[in-house]
Amino acid sequence: MDQRREIEGKQLHDPHFINKMGDPTPWRNLVHVPGPVIVGAGPSGLAAAACLRERGISSVVLERSNCIASLWQLKTYDRLRLHLPKQFCELPLMGFPPTYPTYPTKQQFIAYLESYARNFDIQPRFNETVSRAEYDQMLGLWFVTSVGLKGAVTRYVSRWLVVATGENAEAVVPEIDGMEEFGRPIRHTSLYKSGEEFRGKKVLVVGCGNSGMEVCLDLCNHNATPSLVVRDTVHVLPREMLGRSTFGLSMWLLKWFPMRLVDRFLLLVSWIMLGDTTRFGLDRPTLGPLELKNLYGKTPVLDVGTLAKIKSGDIKISQSIKQLKHHTVEFVNGKVEHFDAIILATGYKSNVPSWLKEGKMFSEKDGFPRRPFPNGWKGDCGLYAVGFTKRGLLGASMDARRIAEDIERCIQDEAKQSILPQP
């Protein structure tokens, strides 16, 4: 311990020493952080910072955008609401205002997060893009390199690193043959705001998850003519069952019954309420909705009115795309149709492997912790992950609490060691 402190004091301010860390980014500035460095100021990063703050542990939160919760503020459509009731989306230590509806709007959720940050005095360092983070075994420290707006480089040094960039850091944009030839707007949902700009136009939406379904409904409400590409099987469930939220009812039933039995119940009630979705081109997976979510993280669609539009023919179901041509789309069944725009509701992915130089905790393949929930929150050498549970904000809150407890325990253990008599 004393040796490391001596090294910190003598070498951390030596740019020649720092450049030996293998980071090609020019050295400009060095910041020694007494607490953890948290990468990402979304809900998960805020939750981790708040839980640490409650225990008297300061942290530095780095955020590449100019605001907290940038995915919500900058990359979501206007009509978005929380898909789950608010009690399942609260961050630790502070609930939603009692005046909020069961399913808060996008604007209300953002206001809640901003109030949360103020309440716990979380002040992220915005416009700081982390380009590299690696652990030095000799020093026992994490070196986190961040690049600012004007290219200014800062290197943060800390005992602990909390990865909070989340499951949805980068938009997934598939390569479709003929995209350059199409000649009309092709836009990921991260750039979609409202169906108003597509009023009176034919729009093809690719992807049948919650976002794809809601974008189709939004387009219908703005007198556009949407078609939905369904490339895979999907579970569509009513958002509420028997007077309760489907999610809340599922969580309650799981306390008493096995998952497969609860899945059978959900599918039976869904069939009674929604009918046979297969008739409309929405085939269900072999696994039940809860089992599929638990094993593969694939979220069922909670219907908010889209299915009725599919039944009425206002939203058409299309097969997979074979190729694009000038203003037209050719599908795998040979059908060719004209469209004015294409919206890609093709989801997001983690970007952790692009900047975290560590091969044990996170998979290079998908950027998620290798150990499944609930054990993926802690790695080696002071490395943590929050918000990679595939279980939404409930999982992130659990991670945040565990991380704060673990770091506090580490600090207390070191304090005890420092007061022991030396031999």
N, C-alpha and C positions, 0 to 999 in steps of 0.2 A: 504493500500500500504506500509506504513512504517513498519507495523507489519510483512508483508511478507519479506521485505528486511532484517529485523532484524533476522528473522528465517533463511533466506538464509545464513547470515553471521555467525550465531552461530552454525547451525546444519548441513548444507550441507557437511561439512567436518568431520562429526562424523560418522564413519563406523557403530557404534552400532545403531545410529538413522536410517541410511539408510537401514540396514537389517530389520527394522520393516516394510518396505514397502511390505513385502510378497514375495519378489523375492528370490527364493532358490539359485540363482547363487552366488558364493562367491564374496564378495566385494574386489576389488583390487585398483581401481582408480576412481576418480570422476572428471568430467569435466563440469564446469558451462558454458553453451553456451548463450551468450547475445542475439543472434538471433534464428531463427528456426533451428530445427534438421530435415533434409530431409533424409528419408530412401529410397535409391535407386538412382543409378547414370546412369539410362537409359535416353533416350531422355526426358521423363517427368520430372525427377529429375533435369536434366541440365536446362530445360526451367524454372522451378521454381526458381532455384538458380540464373539464369541470370536476371530474372525479379526483384528479390529481390536486386541483386547487382546494377541494374540500379537505384534503389531508395535509394541506400546507406545503404542497410541492409545486413549484413554479415550472413552467414549460415554455418552449418556443414553438409556435405553430407556423409552418411555412405553407403558403398557398400560391399556386401559380396564377390564379385569376385575380381580379380586383375586388372580390367580395366573398363573403362566406357562402357556402352551399351553392357554388357556381352552377352545378348541374341543374338545380331547381330554378335558380334565378335567370340563367342565360340559355338553357338548352331544353326547356320544356314548353309544351303548348299551353295556351291560355286557359282552356277549359279543365285542366288537370285538377283533380282532387286526390286526397289520400285514398288508396284502394281499401285500406283497412280502417276500422273505427279508431278514433283518436287515442283511446286508452292503450292500444297496442303499438302506438307510434311515438309515445312520449320518451324523451331523453331522461337519463338519471337525474334525480334530485329536484326536478321542476316539471310540473305537469302543464297541460294546455289550459288556457283560461276557460273557466266554466261556461262562458258565453259562446264558445266555439261550437259549431254543429258537430254531429257525429263523424262526418267525413269532411274535415277542413279543406278549404280551397288552397290552391297553390299560393296565393297571396297571404292567406292566414298562416300557412305553415312557415313561409319565409319570415313573416313578422314574429312568429314564435321563436324561430332560431335566432333572429337578431336580438330579441329580448333575452334569450338564454345566454348569448355571448356577453351582453351587457351585465347581466346579473352575476356572472362568474368572472367578470373582468378579463375576458379572453380577447386579446388583441393580436390577431394573426399578422404576420408580415406578408402583405399581399405582393403580387407580381414577382414572386420568388419561385422560379421553376427549378426543382431539384433535378440535376443532371446526373448525379452519381452519389452513391452512399456505400461505404465499405468499412469494414472493421479491421483495426490494427491489433494483432495479437500481442505485440510487444508492449504497447501502451495500454491495452484494454479499453480502447476508446473507439467510438464511431466518428468518422469524418464524412460530413454531408456537404456536398458542393451544390450551391444554388446560384442561378444566373438571373439577374434582374432585368428590368426593361431595357436599359441602355447597354446591356452586356456586362455590367459590373458583376464580378464574381465574389461570392462570399463563401467561406468554408466554416461550417459550424462543427464544433467538437463537443461530444457528449458521451456520457456513460450509457445512455439508453436511446434507442430509436424506436418510435412508434409509427408503423406504416398505416396510414388512414386514407390512402388515395381511393380505396373502395373498388367495388366490383364493376363500376360503370365509369371508368376513367376515360376511355377512348371509344368513339363510335365505331361500330363494325359496318364497313361499307363493302358489300360483296362485289366481285368482278363479274360483270354481265357482258357477254359478247355483244358488241355494237353500241356500247354506251356513248362513245364519241359521235356516232352516226345519228343517234336519236334526235338531237337538235331541239329538244324541249327540256324544261327544268327536271333534274333528277336530284332529289333532296332527302337527306337523312332526317329522321324525326327530331334530331337535336337542333335542326334549323327551321322546323315547322312551328308556327305560332298559332295560326287560325285558318279556317277554311274560307275566310272572306276573300282572300286573293285568288281563290280557285272557283269562285261563284260561276255557275253555268258551264264548268269545264268537266271533261272526263279525266278522272285521276285513278291511277293504278297504285294501290298500296300493297307493298311487299312485306309480309310478316303478319301472323295472326295471333300475336300475344296481346297483352292488355293495351299496349300503345297502339298497335295496328288497328285493333277493334275500336278504340276510342277516336282515333283519327278518322276512321271511316264514318263514325257517327257524327263527328264534328263537320265533316264535309257534307253529309246529308243535310244537316241543320243549316248549312249555308248554300243550299240548292246546287251543290255540285253532284256529279254522278260518279260515285266511287265503285271500283272493283277491288276485291281482296284476293291476293295470291296466298293460297294455303299450301304450304310446301310440306307440312308434317301433320301428324295427329295432334289434337288439342283437346283438353278438358275445358268445357264452358260450364260454369256453375252460376246460379243466381247469387247476387251479392248478399242477399238476406234469405234466410229460411226460417219458417215457423216463428216469425217475429223477432228473430235475432240475426246478427251478422253471421254469415256462413263461417268465417274464420273463427269468431268467438265460440260458436256452437261446436266447431270441430275441436278446438282446444279443450272445451269442457268434456266432450264425449271421450277424448283420448285419455282422460283421467280414469275412466271406468272400463273402457273397451279397447281391444287390440286395434291397431291401425287399419288392418284389412277389413274388419267389420265396420269401422267408421266410414271407410271409403265406400263400401257397399251401400250404406245408408245415404251418404251424400249423393251417390249416383242415382239411387232410387228416387229421392226427393227431386233431384234435378230433372229426371225423366218426366216426373209428374208435372213439374212447373214449366219446363222448357220444351218438352217433347223430345223426340229422337233427333239429335243434332246431325246424325249421319245423313239424314234425308236432305240436308242443306249443304252437304259437302264438307262437314266438320266431323271427321272420324275421330273417335276417342282412342287414346292409347290403351294398350293391354293392361298396364299397371294403373291402379287407382290414383286419384289426384294427390293424396297425401303421401302415398308411397313413392310416387314419381318425384315429388318435391323433396322428400327426405333423401332419396338416393342420388338424384341428379340435379337438384336445385331448379327444376323446371316448374315455374309458377302457373297454376291454372288461371284461366281468364275468369274474372268476376264480371258478369254481364251487367251493364248499366243502361241497356236499351238497344245495343247494336244488333242482337239476335232478332229482335222484332223487325228491324229494317232488312235483315237478310231474308227473313220469312216473307216479307212483303215484296221483295224483289228490288227494293231501293238500293241495296248493296248486293252486287253480284259476286259469286265465288268463281275464281279462276284457278287454273292449274299453274304449274311452275313455268317460268319463262325459259324459252329456248334461246332466243336472241332478240336484240333490238334492231330496228331499221329506222329510216327517216319517219319520225312521228308515229311509228307503229311498233307493236309488240307481237312477236310470234311466240306462241305457247307450245309446250311439248306435245300437245295433241294436234298440232298443225293449224290451229285457229289463229287468225291474224286480226288484230283490232287497232284502231287509232286511239291514241291517248294524248292529252294535252300536258300531262305531268306525271311523274312517278315519285312516290314517297316511300323511302326505305325505312320500314319499321323493323330493322334487323338487329337491334340491340346494341349492347356495349361490351367492353372487355376490360380486364385489368391491364395496367401498363407497368406493373412492378418490375418485371424482368428487364425493362429497358434502362432502369436507373439503379436498382439495388443489386450490388455485386456480392451475391450470397447464394450458395447453391443447396443449402440444406432445408431451410424452412419453407421457401416458396418454390413452386414448380415452375420450371422454365416454359412449360407447355401452355399453361393457362393463367399463370400469375396468381394462383391461389395457394394458401398454405397446404402443404402435403398432407398434414394430419386433419381429418375431418372434424367438424363440429361435434362436441364442444371443446376439442383439444387443440384447435389451430391458432389460439391467441398468443402462444408463447413459444419463442425459439431459443436459440443459444446466445450467450454473450450480450444480454440486455436488448434483444430484438423482440418486438411485439407486433401483433396485427390486430386491428379493430375494424369490424365491418366487412369481413370476408366470410360470413357464416352462411350465406344464401338463405337467411331467415329474417331479412329486413332489419328494422331498427330494434326489435326485441333482442336479436342476436348481438347487435352492436353494443347495446347497453350492457349486456352481460360481459362482453369483452372488456369494455371500458372500466367496469368495476373491478374485474380481476386484475387488470393491468395496474391500476392505482394501488390496489392492495399489495401486489407483488413488489412494486418499486418501493413502497413505504417499508415493507419488510426488509428489503435489501438495505435501505438507508439505515434502519434501526440496527440491523446486524453489524453493519460496518461501524456504527457509533459505539456499539458494545465492544467490538474488537479494539477500537482506538483507545479505550480507557483501561484495557487490560494491562497489567504490568509486563514490561518487555523483559525477556531473559537476558 
